[in-house]
Amino acid sequence: MTRWHLDAPIERVWDALVASEEWPKWWHFVKKVVEIKKGDAQGLGSVRRFTWTSRLPYRLCFEVRVKVLEKPHWIEGIASGDLNGTGSWKLDDLGDSTRVTYVWLVSTEKAWMNLLAPILAPVFTWNHDQVMQEGGKGMARHLGVSLLDFQGSRSRRSERI
């Protein structure tokens, strides 16, 4: 789980999140987003292929099908490819700012990752937090606002929502 607190109204944060084809312009570790299927007028049912890098020397490529879009509070997608599972974005309107909670529940299809996961789990968690922190900073720059707070999965182990 990751949390960003952005000094921006919820509508601006929502617009940036649903425009995932623009992410490579402001999220350093997103290398490419390709639309595979358009979906309906709001984007429900759309499919995009994401190519990610990270602080560690590997790439991940997976497709995400948008399963839920409840503007401006909830986005949920189903991932398949190098990672399989679900990801959800929850946006909370805090007046002039927005809290974003991202939950990523996936398993990997890469044999080397599965083999090394028991030993490297803390490294993979650190790496995920690095990618997500860069995402929060990148969105803040993109929107011309401040990232007021970041909480990664390592700092949230014992906290319940």
OpenMM code with the backbone's topology and positions (N, CA, C; nanometers):
from openmm import Vec3, app, unit

residues = "MET THR ARG TRP HIS LEU ASP ALA PRO ILE GLU ARG VAL TRP ASP ALA LEU VAL ALA SER GLU GLU TRP PRO LYS TRP TRP HIS PHE VAL LYS LYS VAL VAL GLU ILE LYS LYS GLY ASP ALA GLN GLY LEU GLY SER VAL ARG ARG PHE THR TRP THR SER ARG LEU PRO TYR ARG LEU CYS PHE GLU VAL ARG VAL LYS VAL LEU GLU LYS PRO HIS TRP ILE GLU GLY ILE ALA SER GLY ASP LEU ASN GLY THR GLY SER TRP LYS LEU ASP ASP LEU GLY ASP SER THR ARG VAL THR TYR VAL TRP LEU VAL SER THR GLU LYS ALA TRP MET ASN LEU LEU ALA PRO ILE LEU ALA PRO VAL PHE THR TRP ASN HIS ASP GLN VAL MET GLN GLU GLY GLY LYS GLY MET ALA ARG HIS LEU GLY VAL SER LEU LEU ASP PHE GLN GLY SER ARG SER ARG ARG SER GLU ARG ILE".split()
positions = [
    Vec3(0.0836, -0.1178, 0.0000),
    Vec3(0.0000, 0.0000, 0.0000),
    Vec3(0.0881, 0.1241, 0.0000),
    Vec3(0.0429, 0.2233, -0.0728),
    Vec3(0.1132, 0.3504, -0.0829),
    Vec3(0.0132, 0.4625, -0.0637),
    Vec3(0.0589, 0.5703, 0.0006),
    Vec3(-0.0260, 0.6896, 0.0116),
    Vec3(0.0518, 0.8121, -0.0326),
    Vec3(-0.0173, 0.8942, -0.1122),
    Vec3(0.0312, 1.0267, -0.1484),
    Vec3(-0.0684, 1.1265, -0.0928),
    Vec3(-0.0187, 1.2386, -0.0442),
    Vec3(-0.1062, 1.3507, -0.0075),
    Vec3(-0.0593, 1.4679, -0.0921),
    Vec3(-0.1446, 1.5072, -0.1865),
    Vec3(-0.1105, 1.6111, -0.2827),
    Vec3(-0.1881, 1.7392, -0.2545),
    Vec3(-0.1207, 1.8500, -0.2677),
    Vec3(-0.1823, 1.9815, -0.2460),
    Vec3(-0.2563, 2.0241, -0.3736),
    Vec3(-0.3555, 1.9429, -0.4109),
    Vec3(-0.4334, 1.9672, -0.5329),
    Vec3(-0.5747, 1.9158, -0.5110),
    Vec3(-0.6722, 1.9803, -0.5732),
    Vec3(-0.8096, 1.9322, -0.5615),
    Vec3(-0.8256, 1.7950, -0.6280),
    Vec3(-0.9209, 1.7209, -0.5801),
    Vec3(-0.9415, 1.5826, -0.6230),
    Vec3(-0.9616, 1.5702, -0.7744),
    Vec3(-1.0291, 1.6659, -0.8361),
    Vec3(-1.0560, 1.6567, -0.9800),
    Vec3(-0.9266, 1.6582, -1.0617),
    Vec3(-0.8298, 1.7391, -1.0205),
    Vec3(-0.7017, 1.7455, -1.0926),
    Vec3(-0.6226, 1.6163, -1.0763),
    Vec3(-0.6252, 1.5600, -0.9560),
    Vec3(-0.5549, 1.4339, -0.9310),
    Vec3(-0.6212, 1.3222, -1.0114),
    Vec3(-0.7546, 1.3174, -1.0096),
    Vec3(-0.8285, 1.2180, -1.0863),
    Vec3(-0.7910, 1.2254, -1.2347),
    Vec3(-0.7939, 1.3457, -1.2896),
    Vec3(-0.7641, 1.3627, -1.4324),
    Vec3(-0.6244, 1.3120, -1.4668),
    Vec3(-0.5278, 1.3352, -1.3797),
    Vec3(-0.3910, 1.2889, -1.4043),
    Vec3(-0.3821, 1.1364, -1.3967),
    Vec3(-0.4545, 1.0765, -1.3041),
    Vec3(-0.4505, 0.9306, -1.2908),
    Vec3(-0.5169, 0.8601, -1.4081),
    Vec3(-0.6322, 0.9082, -1.4521),
    Vec3(-0.7023, 0.8380, -1.5599),
    Vec3(-0.6346, 0.8585, -1.6954),
    Vec3(-0.5490, 0.9570, -1.7074),
    Vec3(-0.4739, 0.9799, -1.8321),
    Vec3(-0.3420, 0.9039, -1.8264),
    Vec3(-0.3489, 0.7726, -1.8078),
    Vec3(-0.2268, 0.6937, -1.7877),
    Vec3(-0.1327, 0.6975, -1.9070),
    Vec3(-0.1837, 0.7246, -2.0258),
    Vec3(-0.0951, 0.7355, -2.1419),
    Vec3(0.0015, 0.8532, -2.1279),
    Vec3(-0.0287, 0.9459, -2.0370),
    Vec3(0.0582, 1.0609, -2.0111),
    Vec3(0.1607, 1.0338, -1.8996),
    Vec3(0.1449, 0.9247, -1.8269),
    Vec3(0.2336, 0.8980, -1.7140),
    Vec3(0.3822, 0.9021, -1.7492),
    Vec3(0.4257, 0.8469, -1.8634),
    Vec3(0.5700, 0.8513, -1.8923),
    Vec3(0.6276, 0.9935, -1.8961),
    Vec3(0.5442, 1.0941, -1.9173),
    Vec3(0.5922, 1.2321, -1.9201),
    Vec3(0.6268, 1.2842, -1.7806),
    Vec3(0.5636, 1.2269, -1.6764),
    Vec3(0.5888, 1.2799, -1.5428),
    Vec3(0.6285, 1.1751, -1.4389),
    Vec3(0.6165, 1.0463, -1.4712),
    Vec3(0.6532, 0.9399, -1.3765),
    Vec3(0.7756, 0.8699, -1.4311),
    Vec3(0.8885, 0.8995, -1.3725),
    Vec3(1.0187, 0.8568, -1.4228),
    Vec3(1.0260, 0.7081, -1.4581),
    Vec3(0.9693, 0.6210, -1.3800),
    Vec3(0.9857, 0.4768, -1.4008),
    Vec3(0.8844, 0.4157, -1.4972),
    Vec3(0.7884, 0.4932, -1.5437),
    Vec3(0.6949, 0.4444, -1.6451),
    Vec3(0.7565, 0.4762, -1.7810),
    Vec3(0.7999, 0.3726, -1.8497),
    Vec3(0.8703, 0.3934, -1.9766),
    Vec3(0.7757, 0.4016, -2.0945),
    Vec3(0.6642, 0.3286, -2.0890),
    Vec3(0.5754, 0.3257, -2.2046),
    Vec3(0.4367, 0.2805, -2.1619),
    Vec3(0.3342, 0.3440, -2.2200),
    Vec3(0.1953, 0.3033, -2.2013),
    Vec3(0.1321, 0.2991, -2.3399),
    Vec3(0.0785, 0.1833, -2.3759),
    Vec3(0.0174, 0.1641, -2.5065),
    Vec3(-0.1277, 0.1223, -2.4878),
    Vec3(-0.2177, 0.1943, -2.5532),
    Vec3(-0.3588, 0.1565, -2.5463),
    Vec3(-0.3823, 0.0354, -2.6357),
    Vec3(-0.4394, -0.0704, -2.5764),
    Vec3(-0.4703, -0.1931, -2.6490),
    Vec3(-0.6179, -0.1952, -2.6884),
    Vec3(-0.7025, -0.1481, -2.5957),
    Vec3(-0.8470, -0.1443, -2.6178),
    Vec3(-0.9011, -0.0163, -2.5557),
    Vec3(-0.9892, 0.0516, -2.6275),
    Vec3(-1.0378, 0.1828, -2.5852),
    Vec3(-1.1306, 0.1793, -2.4640),
    Vec3(-1.2234, 0.0884, -2.4551),
    Vec3(-1.3207, 0.0907, -2.3473),
    Vec3(-1.4357, 0.1836, -2.3810),
    Vec3(-1.5238, 0.2077, -2.2844),
    Vec3(-1.6393, 0.2943, -2.3103),
    Vec3(-1.5983, 0.4424, -2.3036),
    Vec3(-1.6961, 0.5309, -2.3095),
    Vec3(-1.6688, 0.6752, -2.3136),
    Vec3(-1.5918, 0.7232, -2.1907),
    Vec3(-1.6111, 0.6607, -2.0760),
    Vec3(-1.5392, 0.6989, -1.9541),
    Vec3(-1.4053, 0.6259, -1.9404),
    Vec3(-1.3856, 0.5190, -2.0192),
    Vec3(-1.2619, 0.4416, -2.0102),
    Vec3(-1.2807, 0.3064, -1.9446),
    Vec3(-1.4010, 0.2762, -1.8984),
    Vec3(-1.4280, 0.1466, -1.8357),
    Vec3(-1.4082, 0.0362, -1.9390),
    Vec3(-1.3356, -0.0677, -1.9005),
    Vec3(-1.3075, -0.1774, -1.9916),
    Vec3(-1.1860, -0.1554, -2.0792),
    Vec3(-1.1250, -0.0378, -2.0696),
    Vec3(-1.0053, -0.0122, -2.1504),
    Vec3(-0.8915, -0.1019, -2.1039),
    Vec3(-0.7991, -0.1279, -2.1951),
    Vec3(-0.6815, -0.2094, -2.1651),
    Vec3(-0.5595, -0.1334, -2.2134),
    Vec3(-0.4600, -0.1217, -2.1257),
    Vec3(-0.3336, -0.0571, -2.1617),
    Vec3(-0.2176, -0.1471, -2.1202),
    Vec3(-0.1139, -0.1467, -2.2028),
    Vec3(0.0092, -0.2202, -2.1708),
    Vec3(0.1095, -0.1209, -2.1137),
    Vec3(0.1583, -0.1508, -1.9946),
    Vec3(0.2548, -0.0667, -1.9243),
    Vec3(0.3916, -0.1339, -1.9255),
    Vec3(0.4939, -0.0553, -1.9503),
    Vec3(0.6323, -0.1011, -1.9357),
    Vec3(0.6968, -0.0138, -1.8291),
    Vec3(0.7457, -0.0793, -1.7238),
    Vec3(0.8045, -0.0106, -1.6076),
    Vec3(0.9502, -0.0500, -1.5914),
    Vec3(1.0289, 0.0436, -1.5417),
    Vec3(1.1626, 0.0137, -1.4925),
    Vec3(1.1595, 0.0461, -1.3432),
    Vec3(1.2753, 0.0407, -1.2807),
    Vec3(1.2806, 0.0684, -1.1369),
    Vec3(1.4238, 0.1016, -1.0987),
    Vec3(1.4467, 0.1183, -0.9706),
    Vec3(1.5844, 0.1410, -0.9235),
    Vec3(1.6689, 0.0154, -0.9435),
    Vec3(1.6059, -0.1010, -0.9445),
    Vec3(1.6769, -0.2267, -0.9681),
    Vec3(1.6832, -0.2521, -1.1195),
    Vec3(1.7807, -0.3301, -1.1643),
    Vec3(1.8017, -0.3457, -1.3091),
    Vec3(1.7100, -0.4507, -1.3739),
    Vec3(1.5804, -0.4230, -1.3760),
    Vec3(1.4887, -0.5089, -1.4492),
    Vec3(1.3688, -0.4282, -1.4969),
    Vec3(1.2988, -0.4836, -1.5956),
    Vec3(1.1761, -0.4239, -1.6501),
    Vec3(1.0597, -0.5173, -1.6219),
    Vec3(0.9428, -0.4572, -1.6114),
    Vec3(0.8192, -0.5338, -1.6011),
    Vec3(0.7229, -0.4807, -1.7066),
    Vec3(0.6534, -0.5721, -1.7715),
    Vec3(0.5543, -0.5349, -1.8719),
    Vec3(0.4262, -0.6112, -1.8410),
    Vec3(0.3164, -0.5383, -1.8328),
    Vec3(0.1881, -0.6032, -1.8046),
    Vec3(0.0759, -0.5172, -1.8596),
    Vec3(-0.0371, -0.5811, -1.8805),
    Vec3(-0.1566, -0.5098, -1.9263),
    Vec3(-0.2497, -0.4901, -1.8076),
    Vec3(-0.3222, -0.3782, -1.8097),
    Vec3(-0.4213, -0.3500, -1.7063),
    Vec3(-0.5549, -0.3224, -1.7736),
    Vec3(-0.6555, -0.3991, -1.7322),
    Vec3(-0.7928, -0.3769, -1.7783),
    Vec3(-0.8679, -0.3022, -1.6690),
    Vec3(-0.9245, -0.1872, -1.7032),
    Vec3(-0.9973, -0.1061, -1.6057),
    Vec3(-1.1301, -0.1745, -1.5748),
    Vec3(-1.1463, -0.2113, -1.4492),
    Vec3(-1.2647, -0.2841, -1.4029),
    Vec3(-1.3673, -0.1912, -1.3377),
    Vec3(-1.3195, -0.0892, -1.2651),
    Vec3(-1.4077, 0.0030, -1.1936),
    Vec3(-1.3572, 0.1452, -1.2137),
    Vec3(-1.4493, 0.2357, -1.2451),
    Vec3(-1.4215, 0.3796, -1.2510),
    Vec3(-1.5388, 0.4496, -1.1832),
    Vec3(-1.5146, 0.5037, -1.0653),
    Vec3(-1.6179, 0.5789, -0.9936),
    Vec3(-1.5621, 0.7184, -0.9675),
    Vec3(-1.5841, 0.8065, -1.0662),
    Vec3(-1.5271, 0.9413, -1.0630),
    Vec3(-1.5810, 1.0194, -0.9435),
    Vec3(-1.4979, 1.0877, -0.8704),
    Vec3(-1.3525, 1.0987, -0.8745),
    Vec3(-1.2854, 1.0230, -0.7601),
    Vec3(-1.3420, 0.9097, -0.7185),
    Vec3(-1.2942, 0.8462, -0.5950),
    Vec3(-1.2302, 0.7085, -0.6096),
    Vec3(-1.2563, 0.6346, -0.7159),
    Vec3(-1.2129, 0.4954, -0.7161),
    Vec3(-1.1804, 0.4489, -0.8572),
    Vec3(-1.0628, 0.3890, -0.8724),
    Vec3(-1.0210, 0.3240, -0.9967),
    Vec3(-0.9689, 0.1859, -0.9574),
    Vec3(-1.0111, 0.0850, -1.0308),
    Vec3(-0.9596, -0.0488, -1.0047),
    Vec3(-0.9298, -0.1162, -1.1369),
    Vec3(-0.8172, -0.1864, -1.1418),
    Vec3(-0.7783, -0.2555, -1.2637),
    Vec3(-0.7261, -0.3936, -1.2349),
    Vec3(-0.7283, -0.4771, -1.3379),
    Vec3(-0.6777, -0.6140, -1.3286),
    Vec3(-0.5540, -0.6244, -1.4170),
    Vec3(-0.4433, -0.6634, -1.3562),
    Vec3(-0.3150, -0.6744, -1.4261),
    Vec3(-0.2907, -0.8176, -1.4722),
    Vec3(-0.2291, -0.8294, -1.5910),
    Vec3(-0.1859, -0.9601, -1.6400),
    Vec3(-0.0594, -0.9413, -1.7229),
    Vec3(0.0303, -1.0367, -1.7103),
    Vec3(0.1583, -1.0294, -1.7802),
    Vec3(0.2687, -1.0670, -1.6840),
    Vec3(0.3741, -0.9837, -1.6769),
    Vec3(0.4818, -1.0102, -1.5810),
    Vec3(0.4308, -1.0044, -1.4376),
    Vec3(0.3246, -0.9274, -1.4143),
    Vec3(0.2569, -0.9215, -1.2852),
    Vec3(0.1091, -0.9521, -1.3078),
    Vec3(0.0505, -1.0277, -1.2148),
    Vec3(-0.0911, -1.0636, -1.2232),
    Vec3(-0.1589, -1.0314, -1.0912),
    Vec3(-0.2736, -0.9648, -1.0983),
    Vec3(-0.3479, -0.9322, -0.9772),
    Vec3(-0.4306, -0.8074, -0.9968),
    Vec3(-0.4474, -0.7315, -0.8893),
    Vec3(-0.5306, -0.6113, -0.8956),
    Vec3(-0.4562, -0.4912, -0.8380),
    Vec3(-0.4950, -0.3760, -0.8890),
    Vec3(-0.4474, -0.2488, -0.8366),
    Vec3(-0.5661, -0.1566, -0.8213),
    Vec3(-0.5691, -0.0803, -0.7133),
    Vec3(-0.6797, 0.0137, -0.6936),
    Vec3(-0.6272, 0.1462, -0.6409),
    Vec3(-0.6881, 0.2528, -0.6920),
    Vec3(-0.6593, 0.3893, -0.6507),
    Vec3(-0.7831, 0.4421, -0.5791),
    Vec3(-0.7673, 0.4859, -0.4553),
    Vec3(-0.8763, 0.5483, -0.3800),
    Vec3(-0.8363, 0.6930, -0.3545),
    Vec3(-0.9223, 0.7867, -0.3932),
    Vec3(-0.8953, 0.9284, -0.3750),
    Vec3(-0.9907, 0.9844, -0.2708),
    Vec3(-0.9343, 1.0533, -0.1722),
    Vec3(-1.0137, 1.1178, -0.0673),
    Vec3(-0.9993, 1.2682, -0.0796),
    Vec3(-1.1130, 1.3363, -0.0906),
    Vec3(-1.1193, 1.4810, -0.1028),
    Vec3(-1.0999, 1.5421, 0.0356),
    Vec3(-0.9906, 1.6173, 0.0524),
    Vec3(-0.9613, 1.6828, 0.1801),
    Vec3(-0.9749, 1.8343, 0.1663),
    Vec3(-1.0654, 1.8767, 0.0790),
    Vec3(-1.0839, 2.0203, 0.0557),
    Vec3(-0.9936, 2.0670, -0.0558),
    Vec3(-0.8875, 2.1388, -0.0200),
    Vec3(-0.7923, 2.1869, -0.1206),
    Vec3(-0.6849, 2.0841, -0.1546),
    Vec3(-0.6845, 1.9711, -0.0843),
    Vec3(-0.5838, 1.8682, -0.1093),
    Vec3(-0.6521, 1.7324, -0.1258),
    Vec3(-0.5734, 1.6353, -0.1699),
    Vec3(-0.6259, 1.5017, -0.1978),
    Vec3(-0.5311, 1.3972, -0.1411),
    Vec3(-0.5899, 1.2992, -0.0722),
    Vec3(-0.5122, 1.1826, -0.0289),
    Vec3(-0.5398, 1.0701, -0.1281),
    Vec3(-0.4333, 1.0100, -0.1788),
    Vec3(-0.4423, 0.8998, -0.2738),
    Vec3(-0.3886, 0.7754, -0.2050),
    Vec3(-0.4676, 0.6698, -0.2037),
    Vec3(-0.4235, 0.5418, -0.1488),
    Vec3(-0.4210, 0.4415, -0.2622),
    Vec3(-0.3055, 0.3806, -0.2823),
    Vec3(-0.2893, 0.2815, -0.3884),
    Vec3(-0.2608, 0.1465, -0.3250),
    Vec3(-0.3387, 0.0473, -0.3640),
    Vec3(-0.3185, -0.0898, -0.3155),
    Vec3(-0.2890, -0.1771, -0.4360),
    Vec3(-0.1772, -0.2463, -0.4317),
    Vec3(-0.1274, -0.3272, -0.5427),
    Vec3(-0.1095, -0.4684, -0.4906),
    Vec3(-0.1992, -0.5591, -0.5308),
    Vec3(-0.1956, -0.6980, -0.4859),
    Vec3(-0.1680, -0.7865, -0.6060),
    Vec3(-0.0406, -0.8177, -0.6278),
    Vec3(-0.0006, -0.8913, -0.7467),
    Vec3(0.0980, -1.0024, -0.7129),
    Vec3(0.1072, -1.0957, -0.8048),
    Vec3(0.2118, -1.1967, -0.8014),
    Vec3(0.2922, -1.1821, -0.9308),
    Vec3(0.4131, -1.2290, -0.9283),
    Vec3(0.4988, -1.2161, -1.0456),
    Vec3(0.5024, -1.3463, -1.1252),
    Vec3(0.5220, -1.3316, -1.2538),
    Vec3(0.5372, -1.4468, -1.3434),
    Vec3(0.6842, -1.4726, -1.3761),
    Vec3(0.7714, -1.3869, -1.3273),
    Vec3(0.9139, -1.4037, -1.3552),
    Vec3(0.9712, -1.5073, -1.2589),
    Vec3(1.0230, -1.6164, -1.3151),
    Vec3(1.0722, -1.7278, -1.2334),
    Vec3(1.1816, -1.6833, -1.1365),
    Vec3(1.2745, -1.5998, -1.1828),
    Vec3(1.3846, -1.5575, -1.0959),
    Vec3(1.3333, -1.4780, -0.9761),
    Vec3(1.2278, -1.3972, -0.9975),
    Vec3(1.1723, -1.3195, -0.8877),
    Vec3(1.1043, -1.4110, -0.7858),
    Vec3(1.0300, -1.5088, -0.8364),
    Vec3(0.9627, -1.6029, -0.7474),
    Vec3(1.0640, -1.6842, -0.6671),
    Vec3(1.1718, -1.7238, -0.7314),
    Vec3(1.2756, -1.8017, -0.6648),
    Vec3(1.3442, -1.7205, -0.5543),
    Vec3(1.3719, -1.5939, -0.5819),
    Vec3(1.4460, -1.5108, -0.4873),
    Vec3(1.3582, -1.4324, -0.3900),
    Vec3(1.2268, -1.4347, -0.4100),
    Vec3(1.1358, -1.3546, -0.3267),
    Vec3(1.1515, -1.3783, -0.1766),
    Vec3(1.1676, -1.5037, -0.1310),
    Vec3(1.1811, -1.5202, 0.0145),
    Vec3(1.3020, -1.4461, 0.0733),
    Vec3(1.4065, -1.4327, -0.0038),
    Vec3(1.5279, -1.3658, 0.0427),
    Vec3(1.5222, -1.2156, 0.0135),
    Vec3(1.4718, -1.1801, -0.1054),
    Vec3(1.4767, -1.0413, -0.1514),
    Vec3(1.3485, -0.9621, -0.1270),
    Vec3(1.2528, -1.0176, -0.0539),
    Vec3(1.1270, -0.9466, -0.0297),
    Vec3(1.1495, -0.8043, 0.0220),
    Vec3(1.2388, -0.7819, 0.1192),
    Vec3(1.2598, -0.6439, 0.1644),
    Vec3(1.3154, -0.5524, 0.0536),
    Vec3(1.3967, -0.6073, -0.0347),
    Vec3(1.4532, -0.5291, -0.1452),
    Vec3(1.3433, -0.4958, -0.2461),
    Vec3(1.2574, -0.5932, -0.2767),
    Vec3(1.1461, -0.5681, -0.3686),
    Vec3(1.0508, -0.4634, -0.3110),
    Vec3(1.0267, -0.4693, -0.1811),
    Vec3(0.9401, -0.3701, -0.1161),
    Vec3(1.0043, -0.2318, -0.1233),
    Vec3(1.1329, -0.2229, -0.0924),
    Vec3(1.2055, -0.0961, -0.1026),
    Vec3(1.1954, -0.0408, -0.2454),
    Vec3(1.2156, -0.1281, -0.3437),
    Vec3(1.2118, -0.0868, -0.4836),
    Vec3(1.0726, -0.0346, -0.5215),
    Vec3(0.9684, -0.1051, -0.4798),
    Vec3(0.8314, -0.0601, -0.5073),
    Vec3(0.8082, 0.0780, -0.4453),
    Vec3(0.8535, 0.0961, -0.3227),
    Vec3(0.8369, 0.2262, -0.2569),
    Vec3(0.9119, 0.3368, -0.3311),
    Vec3(1.0287, 0.3053, -0.3851),
    Vec3(1.1037, 0.4044, -0.4632),
    Vec3(1.0254, 0.4457, -0.5876),
    Vec3(0.9703, 0.3469, -0.6569),
    Vec3(0.8908, 0.3743, -0.7773),
    Vec3(0.7696, 0.4597, -0.7419),
    Vec3(0.7013, 0.4248, -0.6340),
    Vec3(0.5800, 0.4968, -0.5963),
    Vec3(0.6112, 0.6368, -0.5435),
    Vec3(0.7209, 0.6523, -0.4717),
    Vec3(0.7575, 0.7860, -0.4249),
    Vec3(0.7873, 0.8769, -0.5438),
    Vec3(0.8558, 0.8225, -0.6432),
    Vec3(0.8828, 0.9007, -0.7640),
    Vec3(0.7524, 0.9371, -0.8345),
    Vec3(0.6542, 0.8468, -0.8303),
    Vec3(0.5234, 0.8770, -0.8887),
    Vec3(0.4552, 0.9935, -0.8190),
    Vec3(0.4595, 0.9943, -0.6863),
    Vec3(0.4001, 1.1055, -0.6115),
    Vec3(0.4696, 1.2366, -0.6404),
    Vec3(0.6028, 1.2342, -0.6427),
    Vec3(0.6789, 1.3552, -0.6741),
    Vec3(0.6523, 1.4009, -0.8167),
    Vec3(0.6464, 1.3035, -0.9093),
    Vec3(0.6222, 1.3369, -1.0488),
    Vec3(0.4845, 1.3969, -1.0711),
    Vec3(0.3834, 1.3409, -1.0055),
    Vec3(0.2493, 1.3971, -1.0205),
    Vec3(0.2452, 1.5379, -0.9640),
    Vec3(0.3085, 1.5584, -0.8493),
    Vec3(0.3119, 1.6927, -0.7906),
    Vec3(0.3758, 1.7919, -0.8877),
    Vec3(0.4896, 1.7550, -0.9479),
    Vec3(0.5541, 1.8431, -1.0472),
    Vec3(0.4614, 1.8670, -1.1658),
    Vec3(0.3992, 1.7605, -1.2127),
    Vec3(0.3085, 1.7687, -1.3277),
    Vec3(0.1926, 1.8644, -1.3006),
    Vec3(0.1394, 1.8605, -1.1790),
    Vec3(0.0265, 1.9466, -1.1431),
    Vec3(0.0702, 2.0833, -1.0922),
    Vec3(0.2003, 2.1012, -1.0701),
    Vec3(0.2504, 2.2286, -1.0183),
    Vec3(0.2117, 2.2524, -0.8740),
    Vec3(0.2097, 2.1430, -0.7946),
    Vec3(0.1707, 2.1507, -0.6537),
    Vec3(0.2758, 2.0811, -0.5690),
    Vec3(0.2525, 2.0767, -0.4387),
    Vec3(0.3426, 2.0074, -0.3467),
    Vec3(0.2921, 1.8669, -0.3162),
    Vec3(0.3868, 1.7742, -0.3023),
    Vec3(0.3572, 1.6439, -0.2437),
    Vec3(0.3719, 1.6643, -0.0934),
    Vec3(0.2601, 1.6701, -0.0236),
    Vec3(0.2607, 1.7027, 0.1190),
    Vec3(0.3089, 1.5870, 0.2048),
    Vec3(0.2851, 1.4642, 0.1580),
    Vec3(0.3256, 1.3473, 0.2362),
    Vec3(0.3318, 1.2263, 0.1445),
    Vec3(0.4216, 1.1355, 0.1771),
    Vec3(0.4326, 1.0063, 0.1100),
    Vec3(0.4463, 0.8994, 0.2179),
    Vec3(0.3692, 0.7944, 0.2041),
    Vec3(0.3835, 0.6786, 0.2927),
    Vec3(0.3915, 0.5552, 0.2058),
    Vec3(0.5043, 0.4890, 0.2119),
    Vec3(0.5234, 0.3665, 0.1349),
    Vec3(0.4847, 0.2449, 0.2148),
    Vec3(0.4901, 0.1316, 0.1491),
    Vec3(0.4481, 0.0075, 0.2140),
    Vec3(0.5379, -0.0286, 0.3317),
    Vec3(0.6656, 0.0066, 0.3264),
    Vec3(0.7551, -0.0256, 0.4383),
    Vec3(0.7186, 0.0532, 0.5629),
    Vec3(0.6724, 0.1769, 0.5460),
    Vec3(0.6402, 0.2591, 0.6621),
    Vec3(0.4995, 0.2319, 0.7134),
    Vec3(0.4238, 0.1443, 0.6462),
    Vec3(0.2841, 0.1237, 0.6800),
    Vec3(0.2581, -0.0193, 0.7257),
    Vec3(0.3582, -0.0957, 0.7520),
    Vec3(0.3411, -0.2372, 0.7830),
    Vec3(0.2388, -0.2628, 0.8941),
    Vec3(0.2426, -0.1858, 1.0008),
    Vec3(0.1545, -0.2153, 1.1127),
    Vec3(0.0309, -0.1253, 1.1196),
    Vec3(0.0221, -0.0287, 1.0281),
    Vec3(-0.0926, 0.0640, 1.0322),
    Vec3(-0.2098, 0.0075, 0.9545),
    Vec3(-0.3266, 0.0204, 1.0099),
    Vec3(-0.4488, -0.0252, 0.9420),
    Vec3(-0.5250, 0.0961, 0.8933),
    Vec3(-0.5941, 0.0781, 0.7812),
    Vec3(-0.6748, 0.1874, 0.7273),
    Vec3(-0.8165, 0.1732, 0.7784),
] * unit.nanometer
topology = app.Topology()
chain = topology.addChain("A")
for resn in residues:
    res = topology.addResidue(resn, chain)
    for name in ("N", "CA", "C"):
        topology.addAtom(name, app.Element.getBySymbol(name[0]), res)
